[in-house]
Amino acid sequence: NMYEAPLLADEAIRQGADPENIFLESRSRDTYENARLSLDIVREKQWGFIVVVTSEYHTWRACRVFRKQFSGDVRCVPASSRDAARDSLMERIVRFRGIVREYGAIVYYAMKGYL
């Protein structure tokens, strides 16, 4: 989402990614809109493939949504959201909530035909 994306971009840069190769779409409100709006950038840049980076538990759904809308190569990479050394109870609760929400979103997206 729009809060996680800058953090993931910073981490990618920290690990050696070229900042000029990172593009963040910040207008979307959900995964479907994110794919649709991101693909406007992809078409403008005439890229043949894209890499979708998202949380470990969101990768499956995000990848399918992007692949359904983009005829090129879509590569999906889960970003670890867990730091075992700082894994507080609150972080575990938030992660659990996200995982449970993701199952509901998979059902909803399947019903809408987004997958």
C-alpha positions in Angstrom: 0.0 0.0 0.0 1.0 3.6 -0.1 2.6 3.5 3.4 4.7 0.4 2.7 5.9 1.3 -0.8 8.4 4.0 0.2 9.8 1.7 2.9 10.2 -1.2 0.4 11.8 1.2 -2.1 14.3 2.4 0.5 15.1 -1.2 1.4 15.6 -2.1 -2.3 18.0 0.9 -2.7 19.8 -0.1 0.5 20.3 -3.5 -1.1 21.8 -2.1 -4.3 18.8 -1.3 -6.6 19.3 1.8 -8.8 16.8 4.5 -7.5 16.1 5.5 -11.1 14.7 2.0 -11.8 12.1 2.2 -8.9 8.7 3.7 -9.6 6.0 4.0 -7.0 2.3 4.4 -7.9 0.7 6.3 -5.1 -2.8 7.1 -6.2 -4.4 3.7 -5.9 -6.7 2.6 -3.0 -6.4 -1.2 -3.6 -4.4 -3.8 -5.4 -6.6 -3.7 -8.6 -6.2 0.0 -8.9 -2.5 -0.3 -8.2 -2.1 -2.7 -11.1 -4.2 -0.6 -13.5 -2.4 2.7 -12.6 1.1 1.1 -12.5 0.5 -0.3 -16.0 0.0 3.2 -17.3 3.7 3.8 -16.3 4.7 0.5 -17.8 3.2 1.3 -21.1 4.6 4.8 -21.2 8.1 3.4 -20.5 7.5 0.5 -22.9 8.9 -2.0 -20.5 8.7 -5.7 -21.4 8.6 -6.9 -17.8 7.9 -5.6 -14.4 8.8 -6.7 -10.9 6.1 -6.5 -8.3 7.4 -6.3 -4.7 4.9 -6.7 -1.9 4.5 -8.4 1.5 5.0 -12.1 1.8 1.3 -12.8 2.3 0.1 -10.5 -0.4 2.4 -11.7 -3.2 0.1 -14.5 -4.5 -2.9 -12.2 -5.1 -1.0 -9.2 -6.3 0.9 -11.3 -8.8 -2.3 -12.7 -10.3 -3.9 -9.3 -10.5 -0.9 -7.8 -12.3 -0.5 -10.8 -14.6 -4.2 -10.6 -15.6 -3.8 -7.0 -16.7 -0.3 -7.0 -18.2 0.6 -9.0 -21.3 4.3 -8.9 -20.6 6.4 -10.7 -18.1 5.4 -10.1 -14.5 7.9 -11.2 -11.8 6.7 -11.2 -8.2 9.0 -10.8 -5.2 7.9 -11.1 -1.6 9.5 -8.6 0.7 10.1 -9.9 4.2 8.1 -7.9 6.7 9.5 -9.8 9.7 12.6 -9.0 11.8 12.8 -11.8 14.3 15.0 -9.7 16.6 12.3 -7.0 16.9 9.2 -9.2 16.5 7.0 -7.6 19.2 3.5 -8.9 20.1 2.0 -5.9 18.3 3.9 -6.7 15.1 2.7 -10.3 15.2 -0.9 -9.1 15.7 -0.7 -6.7 12.8 0.9 -9.4 10.6 -1.8 -11.9 11.6 -4.6 -9.3 10.9 -3.0 -8.7 7.4 -2.9 -12.4 6.7 -6.5 -13.0 7.7 -7.6 -9.9 5.7 -5.7 -11.3 2.7 -7.8 -14.5 2.6 -11.0 -12.4 2.5 -9.5 -10.3 -0.3 -8.7 -13.4 -2.3 -12.3 -14.5 -2.2 -13.5 -10.9 -3.0 -11.1 -10.5 -5.9 -12.0 -14.0 -7.3 -15.7 -13.0 -7.2 -15.0 -9.7 -9.0 -13.0 -11.5 -11.7 -9.7 -9.6 -10.8 -7.6 -12.8 -10.4 
